[in-house]
Amino acid sequence: MKTETRTSAAPPLICDLGALTAPDLAVVDALARLRRAAARHGVRLVLRNADGPLRELLAFSGLAAVLLVEPDEQQDGGHGGLLPGLQAGRQAEQREEDLGVEEVGDPGDPAR
């Protein structure tokens, strides 16, 4: 049985979103599915002409780090496709629980 090998030299799939006027979560869902399908075929998805509201939705949904948005010097001021204040490759802060700390209530207080 012959297996097909995929090379990383495959050209990227460029999705031009310039005509998109009112992005919503359905658009974000479709882009996430498109990225997943492209990855299954060894192709990189690149979003072109993604405007501010779409970039905000991508950041809100947590997909800004997964979906590659082409940088647009006029729209994002040279931030490389990220919203101002976001850093690529960073994880959300995780806090450790304080061990051994228990809340003690006064037996005379009514239950809340």
Helices and strands as residue ranges (DSSP letters): E 13-16, H 25-40, E 45-48, H 52-61, E 68-69, H 73-76
